[in-house]
Amino acid sequence: MSNFTHSDIGFMQTALVLARKGLGLTAPNPMVGAVIVANGEIVGRGFHPRAGEPHAEIFALREAGDQALNAELYVTLEPCNHHGKTPPCTEAIIRSGIRRVVIGTSDPNPLVEGQGATRLKNAGIKVEVGLLAQECCQLNEAWNKFITTGLPFVTLKTAASLDGRIATPTGHSQWITNDKSRHYVHQLRAAHDAILVGIGTLLKDNPRLTARRPGEPDHSPYRIVVDSLLRTPLQSKVFGSDGKQRMLLATRQQSEKKLAPYRKLVKEILILPTNNLGQIDLLELMKNLAARKITSVLIEGGSEINGSALDNKIIDKICFFYAPILVGGRGSLGMISGQGADTIDQAMPVKNITIRHFDDDLCLEGYLDHC
């Protein structure tokens, strides 16, 4: 970082802001932002809006035009050097006459890592990598996992009282958290490719699982219901009006007579294996979702699906909301059930914890350490 100036940092921060405009829209591609600077002034800006459209560098070069000659390019992710749905960005950068390229982080794809930077260097362009690397890497944490492991990035979200209860002994749970917390949840939904619930939550709450953000562009993540026995009511809100485009149903049921009514309502039914408890194998479900280019999943289930996700070690990140209340009660429901750890030393560590406030609610976010 010592080689970078305060101006460099400011320009990369602008590129990060641009990149976030693609939040929830670019999968299976990463979010990328770019700015072109000539004589200390930004002359070109760009971000990747969605898969199949030009990359951030191309939009920035178009805006800069002839001013790109001998200018500097700041880009959050290493420019591509391969043909996909669009030509390599390195070719356009070289043709433009850019003299210096500052890259936030290298491309983590093992098949292409470093090739973009090398191509630019070989063309005589000064290339520097690692400016605001942590921020640029975290921007695409879901894509980074998907491109390196072939599995979606999974966030577990739940809301509880301070004593860890998600429902009273009578089963009442709405609403534990306040309006500001729930607004943030809709931002979380919009940032993920898919939202997943178990049949218990669906029967209890009848959720729509949509991302509702007033004043923001509409974005509809995939909606996934895990229902091993096909108990989902056909009138459930989750099917919505776009079920044939955005709705997936995961089940173990193979009877075509039982499956037939659902085929009219959903995009696809995934028939999956189960564990010894008759529960859907969530790791197999994640593999199926990845094959459909779903790179990130937000689990908003109840205690059972949360426990199954933890036991299957598919969770990468937690987002736990705590309301300033105490529920108590021997029969009240905890946040996570499942098999769990036999001893404390077997408990799963959580690292890089951050805490934010939504009025009196607390939101704890952290990453699971599977190592």
Legacy VTK file of the C-alpha trace (Angstrom):
# vtk DataFile Version 3.0
C-alpha trace
ASCII
DATASET POLYDATA
POINTS 371 float
0.000 0.000 0.000
2.958 2.341 0.630
3.457 2.849 -3.133
-0.051 4.231 -3.542
-0.976 7.874 -3.000
-4.022 9.356 -1.311
-5.305 10.196 -4.792
-4.912 6.573 -5.852
-6.965 5.475 -2.850
-9.684 8.005 -3.612
-9.985 6.893 -7.227
-10.216 3.222 -6.227
-12.888 4.086 -3.659
-14.861 5.701 -6.476
-14.444 2.521 -8.527
-15.792 0.490 -5.594
-18.863 2.711 -5.347
-19.478 2.200 -9.055
-19.022 -1.568 -8.745
-21.731 -1.795 -6.079
-24.277 -0.504 -8.591
-24.279 -4.050 -9.936
-25.196 -5.556 -6.560
-27.361 -8.631 -7.056
-27.467 -8.177 -10.834
-24.203 -9.486 -12.288
-24.228 -13.221 -11.412
-22.618 -15.414 -12.496
-20.146 -12.595 -13.130
-18.440 -10.467 -10.450
-19.191 -6.847 -9.649
-16.541 -4.549 -11.111
-16.059 -0.794 -11.171
-13.568 1.283 -13.147
-12.484 4.902 -13.484
-10.100 6.528 -15.946
-8.072 9.501 -14.745
-6.300 12.090 -16.901
-4.318 14.930 -15.343
-5.784 14.157 -11.926
-9.398 14.290 -13.109
-11.844 11.447 -13.725
-12.711 11.357 -17.433
-14.357 7.955 -17.626
-16.524 5.832 -15.321
-18.013 2.388 -15.677
-19.430 -0.639 -13.903
-20.529 -4.085 -15.020
-24.354 -4.005 -15.072
-25.098 -7.694 -15.738
-23.763 -10.855 -17.380
-23.514 -10.625 -21.147
-23.125 -6.830 -21.186
-19.800 -4.974 -21.506
-17.417 -4.951 -18.564
-16.691 -1.916 -16.406
-13.483 -1.033 -18.258
-15.303 -0.837 -21.598
-17.915 1.614 -20.298
-15.156 3.751 -18.752
-13.149 3.742 -22.007
-16.228 4.725 -24.006
-16.846 7.713 -21.766
-13.199 8.759 -21.774
-12.797 8.520 -25.539
-9.546 10.094 -26.756
-8.775 11.287 -23.216
-7.776 7.711 -22.345
-4.456 8.215 -24.177
-1.676 8.304 -21.538
-4.303 8.202 -18.782
-4.571 5.918 -15.743
-7.155 3.178 -15.205
-8.338 2.143 -11.728
-10.295 -1.113 -11.706
-11.496 -3.189 -8.747
-10.766 -6.578 -10.379
-8.033 -7.699 -12.783
-9.156 -7.092 -16.389
-10.119 -10.241 -18.278
-7.806 -11.659 -20.914
-10.073 -14.295 -22.414
-13.003 -14.469 -24.807
-16.369 -15.107 -23.159
-19.633 -13.400 -24.007
-17.493 -10.288 -24.558
-13.969 -9.790 -25.969
-10.960 -9.495 -23.603
-10.837 -6.146 -21.820
-7.032 -6.195 -22.035
-7.224 -5.697 -25.809
-9.378 -2.583 -25.463
-7.130 -1.174 -22.727
-3.996 -1.670 -24.843
-5.610 -0.074 -27.912
-6.730 2.955 -25.883
-3.186 4.030 -24.983
-3.700 3.785 -21.202
-0.250 4.110 -19.598
-0.935 2.854 -16.048
-3.428 0.343 -14.636
-4.097 0.064 -10.895
-5.902 -3.163 -9.941
-7.698 -3.775 -6.643
-7.367 -7.555 -6.626
-6.260 -10.315 -8.979
-8.814 -12.559 -10.653
-9.176 -15.556 -8.262
-10.222 -17.916 -11.061
-7.385 -20.496 -11.103
-7.704 -20.714 -14.894
-7.073 -17.017 -15.527
-5.432 -15.536 -12.402
-2.685 -13.092 -13.326
-3.065 -13.427 -17.073
-4.740 -10.047 -17.509
-2.043 -8.199 -15.597
0.700 -10.060 -17.457
-0.808 -9.199 -20.852
-0.910 -5.517 -19.944
2.663 -5.534 -18.646
3.877 -7.229 -21.815
2.278 -4.394 -23.778
4.413 -1.870 -21.896
1.714 -0.663 -19.500
2.647 -0.021 -15.880
0.522 -2.357 -13.733
0.117 -2.203 -9.949
-1.999 -4.672 -7.985
-3.365 -4.627 -4.427
-4.893 -1.198 -3.827
-7.748 -1.607 -1.294
-7.401 -5.343 -1.909
-9.466 -6.387 1.123
-12.380 -4.163 0.156
-12.226 -5.275 -3.473
-12.080 -8.927 -2.457
-14.979 -8.659 -0.007
-17.072 -6.938 -2.668
-17.137 -10.236 -4.562
-16.975 -12.708 -1.680
-19.779 -14.771 -3.205
-18.265 -14.875 -6.664
-14.818 -15.639 -5.229
-16.134 -18.785 -3.550
-18.181 -19.821 -6.569
-15.310 -19.463 -9.039
-12.789 -21.287 -6.822
-14.950 -24.084 -5.329
-17.903 -24.440 -7.699
-20.351 -23.891 -4.817
-22.580 -20.956 -3.871
-21.696 -18.592 -1.049
-24.257 -19.173 1.724
-25.404 -16.593 4.271
-27.533 -17.664 7.228
-29.867 -14.922 8.422
-32.050 -15.214 11.496
-33.672 -12.903 14.044
-33.927 -13.602 17.755
-34.422 -12.163 21.188
-31.343 -11.429 23.309
-31.745 -14.875 24.876
-31.585 -16.503 21.435
-35.263 -17.337 20.924
-36.856 -17.037 17.493
-40.388 -17.780 18.740
-42.348 -17.994 21.971
-43.570 -21.344 23.391
-46.848 -20.735 21.513
-44.963 -20.313 18.239
-45.511 -16.548 17.921
-42.610 -14.732 16.227
-43.765 -11.656 14.288
-42.219 -9.252 14.590
-39.080 -9.779 16.674
-37.024 -7.043 15.004
-37.852 -3.459 14.082
-38.577 -1.792 10.743
-34.975 -0.709 10.118
-33.707 -4.255 10.607
-36.335 -5.606 8.237
-35.403 -2.978 5.646
-31.796 -4.180 5.826
-32.994 -7.756 5.316
-34.523 -6.698 2.004
-31.131 -5.262 1.024
-29.586 -8.625 1.919
-32.157 -10.400 -0.232
-31.421 -8.147 -3.185
-27.689 -8.851 -2.818
-28.152 -12.633 -3.175
-29.045 -14.747 -6.178
-31.492 -16.865 -4.184
-33.464 -16.951 -0.925
-34.066 -20.326 0.712
-36.572 -21.458 3.345
-37.653 -24.799 4.732
-41.198 -26.109 4.722
-41.640 -25.289 8.418
-41.096 -21.577 7.847
-43.276 -21.589 4.759
-46.217 -23.233 6.534
-45.876 -20.942 9.533
-45.263 -17.562 7.876
-46.406 -17.955 4.237
-43.645 -15.559 3.072
-43.310 -13.988 -0.366
-39.483 -14.014 -0.262
-39.198 -10.935 -2.456
-36.713 -8.081 -2.207
-38.776 -4.967 -1.555
-36.706 -1.772 -1.521
-38.637 1.472 -2.007
-36.906 3.732 -4.498
-34.519 0.979 -5.640
-34.609 -1.037 -8.881
-36.732 -4.182 -8.742
-34.708 -7.332 -8.276
-36.172 -10.791 -7.895
-33.821 -13.416 -6.466
-34.671 -17.052 -7.009
-36.996 -18.416 -4.325
-36.166 -21.905 -3.088
-38.369 -24.019 -0.833
-36.943 -27.173 0.746
-39.934 -29.486 1.109
-39.048 -33.177 1.283
-42.673 -34.433 1.439
-44.337 -31.807 -0.798
-46.513 -30.167 1.825
-46.327 -26.694 0.298
-49.865 -25.344 -0.214
-50.541 -24.591 -3.873
-51.882 -21.167 -2.915
-48.708 -20.109 -1.093
-47.522 -16.543 -1.663
-44.026 -17.772 -2.495
-45.142 -18.917 -5.963
-45.979 -15.336 -6.909
-46.690 -14.262 -10.467
-43.192 -15.114 -11.727
-42.932 -18.637 -10.332
-42.109 -20.150 -13.714
-39.063 -17.888 -13.941
-37.815 -17.534 -10.354
-39.123 -20.416 -8.211
-37.370 -23.710 -7.376
-38.731 -26.550 -5.254
-36.375 -29.085 -3.636
-37.938 -32.393 -2.612
-37.316 -36.120 -2.254
-40.791 -36.908 -3.590
-40.768 -38.816 -6.894
-44.458 -39.518 -7.396
-45.439 -37.789 -10.625
-49.027 -37.554 -9.365
-47.826 -35.434 -6.430
-45.300 -33.492 -8.510
-47.677 -32.596 -11.360
-49.547 -29.681 -9.681
-46.259 -28.029 -8.721
-44.758 -28.294 -12.183
-47.333 -25.736 -13.328
-46.198 -23.243 -10.685
-42.398 -23.431 -10.539
-39.432 -23.105 -12.858
-37.984 -26.437 -11.772
-38.390 -29.237 -9.246
-35.137 -30.639 -7.904
-35.463 -34.244 -6.712
-32.618 -34.798 -4.266
-31.246 -37.461 -1.908
-31.869 -37.312 1.830
-29.905 -38.072 4.975
-30.741 -40.722 7.573
-33.307 -38.345 9.087
-35.175 -37.989 5.809
-33.957 -34.405 5.333
-32.886 -33.049 1.967
-29.098 -33.221 1.529
-28.312 -29.497 1.493
-24.812 -29.946 0.110
-26.277 -31.733 -2.908
-28.791 -28.928 -3.211
-25.948 -26.377 -3.278
-24.224 -28.341 -6.045
-27.453 -28.322 -8.047
-27.850 -24.577 -7.574
-24.269 -23.919 -8.628
-24.882 -25.914 -11.811
-27.659 -23.394 -12.521
-25.231 -20.459 -12.055
-26.675 -19.465 -8.687
-23.630 -18.058 -6.896
-25.110 -16.943 -3.574
-27.909 -18.128 -1.284
-29.548 -16.412 1.684
-31.094 -18.890 4.105
-34.042 -17.416 5.993
-35.309 -20.601 7.529
-36.312 -21.714 10.964
-34.469 -23.708 13.575
-34.520 -27.006 11.653
-33.213 -25.810 8.293
-30.644 -23.644 10.099
-29.432 -26.685 12.006
-29.264 -28.806 8.872
-27.250 -26.109 7.099
-24.802 -25.923 9.997
-24.460 -29.700 10.232
-23.771 -29.882 6.484
-21.134 -27.127 6.812
-22.524 -25.140 3.898
-22.702 -21.808 5.762
-20.062 -19.194 4.933
-21.486 -16.149 6.696
-23.985 -15.427 9.448
-26.219 -12.403 9.839
-27.935 -12.599 13.227
-30.360 -9.904 14.354
-31.022 -9.478 18.081
-33.960 -7.505 19.438
-33.730 -5.973 22.956
-36.228 -8.415 24.464
-36.131 -11.576 26.572
-38.569 -14.359 25.664
-37.640 -17.247 27.974
-39.787 -20.348 28.242
-38.771 -24.016 28.166
-40.724 -24.575 24.963
-39.544 -21.499 23.088
-37.643 -22.105 19.864
-33.901 -21.558 19.553
-32.062 -20.196 16.537
-30.370 -23.419 15.421
-31.262 -27.034 16.087
-29.901 -30.028 14.186
-27.248 -32.395 15.475
-24.845 -29.671 16.564
-21.549 -30.144 18.391
-21.060 -32.881 20.994
-18.451 -30.873 22.894
-17.545 -27.192 23.043
-14.210 -27.800 21.349
-16.159 -29.138 18.346
-18.203 -25.941 18.036
-17.754 -24.043 14.778
-15.707 -20.824 15.177
-16.954 -17.502 13.820
-14.369 -14.922 12.772
-14.187 -11.334 11.504
-17.260 -10.340 13.495
-18.813 -6.921 12.994
-21.768 -5.431 14.873
-24.078 -2.712 13.660
-27.106 -1.038 15.227
-30.566 -0.550 13.770
-31.969 1.676 16.499
-32.075 -0.714 19.486
-31.639 -3.875 17.399
-28.187 -5.402 17.005
-26.984 -7.076 13.823
-24.007 -9.407 14.196
-22.234 -10.497 11.026
-19.336 -12.910 10.844
-17.720 -15.662 8.826
-17.606 -19.350 9.679
-14.178 -20.916 9.900
-14.442 -24.402 8.434
-10.705 -25.093 8.753
LINES 1 372
371 0 1 2 3 4 5 6 7 8 9 10 11 12 13 14 15 16 17 18 19 20 21 22 23 24 25 26 27 28 29 30 31 32 33 34 35 36 37 38 39 40 41 42 43 44 45 46 47 48 49 50 51 52 53 54 55 56 57 58 59 60 61 62 63 64 65 66 67 68 69 70 71 72 73 74 75 76 77 78 79 80 81 82 83 84 85 86 87 88 89 90 91 92 93 94 95 96 97 98 99 100 101 102 103 104 105 106 107 108 109 110 111 112 113 114 115 116 117 118 119 120 121 122 123 124 125 126 127 128 129 130 131 132 133 134 135 136 137 138 139 140 141 142 143 144 145 146 147 148 149 150 151 152 153 154 155 156 157 158 159 160 161 162 163 164 165 166 167 168 169 170 171 172 173 174 175 176 177 178 179 180 181 182 183 184 185 186 187 188 189 190 191 192 193 194 195 196 197 198 199 200 201 202 203 204 205 206 207 208 209 210 211 212 213 214 215 216 217 218 219 220 221 222 223 224 225 226 227 228 229 230 231 232 233 234 235 236 237 238 239 240 241 242 243 244 245 246 247 248 249 250 251 252 253 254 255 256 257 258 259 260 261 262 263 264 265 266 267 268 269 270 271 272 273 274 275 276 277 278 279 280 281 282 283 284 285 286 287 288 289 290 291 292 293 294 295 296 297 298 299 300 301 302 303 304 305 306 307 308 309 310 311 312 313 314 315 316 317 318 319 320 321 322 323 324 325 326 327 328 329 330 331 332 333 334 335 336 337 338 339 340 341 342 343 344 345 346 347 348 349 350 351 352 353 354 355 356 357 358 359 360 361 362 363 364 365 366 367 368 369 370
